[in-house]
């Protein structure tokens, strides 16, 4: 690369970066530099001096001293030699906008011939720096379609300077600049040319301005937290900032030197409960003392915080997945910040966390339209949004300057009793719920799904110890409400998600999310006040035996929970499963037990399941189908955890009306490549006049599905889809394969067309999968495809919140898009 490219990307009237020479300098030096660059994403720029310029790579996660650990290094434009001394802030909006420090520097020399190694794509170099030493490998990867830059891998050699995975990470151990000793946050907050560590760099400038409203103060101790008020609508206007609502434990972190204390919202010291990962992260911050408000979470599928997963980790005694999202800074180094504007507190907090370990993260905010942010959060099945007055002070207690808006009905309830499990003598099957109103405990119904086996047993032990002879609820309970109940003292609190309130004040379709030890039972009231009764969902007359049998132990989804889920998605799912031959995956004792495929009717199946007498295969055994919700719940009663329909209806089983292209990524395939493959399949279908729809598989990949007019037979449809798969594999052999042989699939995506043969099936839209996490196959709109939504992102637990907040069904026009296979092919261009 030439320096012309470097100069074209920058306006040197706006950026403090060195302009360099238009031509390469005549230098035979051998310097190297690593610059820590906090731009859109924090990364490390690795530069070596070659023929008078700095050949440069952006190392996304920074160099690692662990041998064999690969770090992506994206080659960027050559930089001038004097850039190696640059430390400062590139203005926002300019190319590479962000803060830069000189993280390491020294000399380098090639091992072998540099020119030959570069041409071959494998450089071996020896570094002699203040932090990095020894031999390193830079290996160029093959450029993929649409990639504009060369991607390399930076790998440490196994030598005397290497470290093991158990040794400290050099990036965390030595975050400072080797030039001035400053951290990125220091440079970002100080005037250009001035270092608080070394004094003037070029010319002494004024020190950074102080935070308005900060007051000198002694350590205040625990601060009663500011709380949000639930409102049905997100506030709008420039007055508000919007943050993602996390699904974890609200904690207040107090840092006093090496001492770190984690307080709950009620002031309980829970430091020991969460292990050492998070406290250690706080100890590495560049500060003396601080009070930081935030939420401790465990991130589940797709990166969303998951309270159930947090509870599970706590019960197992593991802390390696804990992440603390910090959203407010109340006190810092002798200054009380509670009277300063929120936007200033957040700016100071963001700088403070710039180089924090991975377990400690800044909670970003959005200034766009609040309703848009909430819709986006709900489509990703997040919990909701917290809106805050941007210039507001930190005021303890519940007020109107913090507003919470939720994607689904969810709140805490007092546990007033339990019903023992019908499958275990040492576990709960369901809980009796209540809330306080005018000093009395009002009955609010039951929750009977969402318990993992371990949690159900742990809750049973706790409730057994506080059993009571009389009901704690106000008034007389109905016979149904108290059936099988064991009453307890109203001391424990459960967090529950549910679809709606019934007219008589009970929760409908409730799912347990966890025990809230951080919230006192006496404070639990009904949130949001009385609400309009929601429309009834379809109901089934099928009676479930052992409704509390757990099908997905880790996720805690029971037979009843699965039936509830299907009852709610039935209107959307029905067109894809009704009156079609079905293949089922049944797991009588859940996913941890034996599972088997079932495509023929069986003795003892629910009478609501249809028996199909058409000739489906070489056997004389009848097949299976359903024609209504009762049939679907009958499948649930029969322990069906996956539903795979034929691509043709019973009315004409020899003429398919759906084709499915299953994109199955091999080992080492990035999710972004699967998304690209889905778009590529869509384009090829459109070239044949067909409309592609996309859904997650609930497993590893994506399904591109197209409705077709039932004109062609099975052989024709299979040949058509095979041709598309083989064309893609021939056009891009490094990316795709049409052969199902596993040995040929490593690093490639299988375009599986075999789902389109007679008797072959694919998992239905909205069907669950018999895998850990209770994932479902979820229809998407094309613009929803993103790195945030993986194949197993949507589950029984979060899918309904997404559907409740969709403005329109992304597959609403599926049947309207039918076209004939073999019709006139569209020309490109």
QUIHU-V774206 format. One record per run of one state. SS is the DSSP state (2 for helix, 1 for strand, 0 for the rest). FROM is the first residue (numbers start at 1). TO is the last residue. If there is no record, write none. Layout:
# QUIHU-V774206
SS|FROM|TO + SS|FROM|TO
This chain:
# QUIHU-V774206
0|1|2 + 2|3|8 + 0|9|30 + 1|31|38 + 0|39|41 + 1|42|50 + 0|51|52 + 1|53|59 + 0|60|65 + 1|66|67 + 0|68|70 + 1|71|75 + 0|76|78 + 1|79|79 + 0|80|80 + 2|81|85 + 0|86|87 + 1|88|90 + 0|91|97 + 1|98|110 + 0|111|113 + 2|114|120 + 0|121|121 + 1|122|129 + 0|130|132 + 1|133|140 + 0|141|150 + 1|151|156 + 0|157|162 + 1|163|163 + 0|164|169 + 2|170|173 + 0|174|183 + 2|184|189 + 0|190|193 + 1|194|195 + 0|196|198 + 1|199|200 + 0|201|214 + 1|215|216 + 0|217|225 + 1|226|230 + 0|231|239 + 1|240|245 + 0|246|248 + 1|249|256 + 0|257|258 + 1|259|264 + 0|265|268 + 1|269|269 + 0|270|270 + 2|271|274 + 0|275|276 + 2|277|283 + 0|284|288 + 1|289|299 + 0|300|300 + 2|301|303 + 0|304|304 + 1|305|305 + 0|306|306 + 2|307|316 + 0|317|321 + 1|322|332 + 0|333|334 + 1|335|336 + 0|337|341 + 2|342|352 + 0|353|359 + 1|360|362 + 0|363|365 + 1|366|366 + 0|367|369 + 2|370|379 + 0|380|383 + 1|384|389 + 0|390|396 + 1|397|406 + 0|407|408 + 1|409|420 + 0|421|427 + 1|428|437 + 0|438|439 + 1|440|447 + 0|448|452 + 2|453|464 + 0|465|466 + 1|467|467 + 0|468|485 + 1|486|488 + 0|489|492 + 1|493|498 + 0|499|499 + 1|500|501 + 0|502|506 + 1|507|508 + 0|509|510 + 1|511|515 + 0|516|520 + 2|521|523 + 0|524|524 + 1|525|525 + 0|526|549 + 1|550|552 + 0|553|556 + 1|557|558 + 2|559|577 + 1|578|578 + 0|579|579 + 1|580|586 + 0|587|595 + 1|596|598 + 0|599|609 + 1|610|612 + 0|613|622 + 1|623|626 + 0|627|628 + 2|629|637 + 0|638|639 + 1|640|649 + 2|650|652 + 0|653|657 + 1|658|665 + 0|666|670 + 2|671|687 + 0|688|691 + 1|692|696 + 0|697|701 + 1|702|708 + 0|709|713 + 2|714|731 + 0|732|735 + 1|736|737 + 0|738|741 + 2|742|744 + 0|745|748 + 1|749|752 + 0|753|753 + 2|754|756 + 0|757|761 + 1|762|763 + 0|764|767 + 1|768|768 + 0|769|774 + 1|775|776 + 0|777|778 + 1|779|780 + 0|781|781 + 2|782|784 + 0|785|794 + 1|795|795 + 0|796|798 + 2|799|804 + 0|805|814 + 2|815|817 + 0|818|818 + 1|819|819 + 0|820|829
